[in-house]
Amino acid sequence: MGKLIYSAIASLDGYVADKDGNFDWAAPDDEVHAFANDLERTIGTHLFGRRMYEVMTFWETAHTLADQSRLIKEYAEIWQAADKVVYSRSLDAVTTARTRLEREFEPDRCGR
């Protein structure tokens, strides 16, 4: 069985979105971005709920946008190389490569 590592960018009081549901307040500076890239480089499978998955789909095409930093392009490559599992009863379909949709969380299926 694989190891489950939990990681999130959150405010000190535990929020990942602001009062309007936006996540842009958490954009990391270069030092934090480099640290996150190093942490996630070895991750084989990411587990997401619907809302976080919808935020993270940005990384599927981030490398194609003009004037992106080396760190942004690097993270886009890390995201694209990893498998992703989205747990949602309301999402109709996933829109990114290497991604599967699960309606229920079954721990024994996480790494498959």
ABEGO torsion letter per residue (X at the ends): XBBBBBBBBBBAAGBABBAAGBAAAABBBAAAAAAAAAAAAABABBBBBAAAAAAAAAAAAAAABBGBBAAAAAAAAAAAABBBBBBBAABABBABBGBBBBABBBAAAAAX
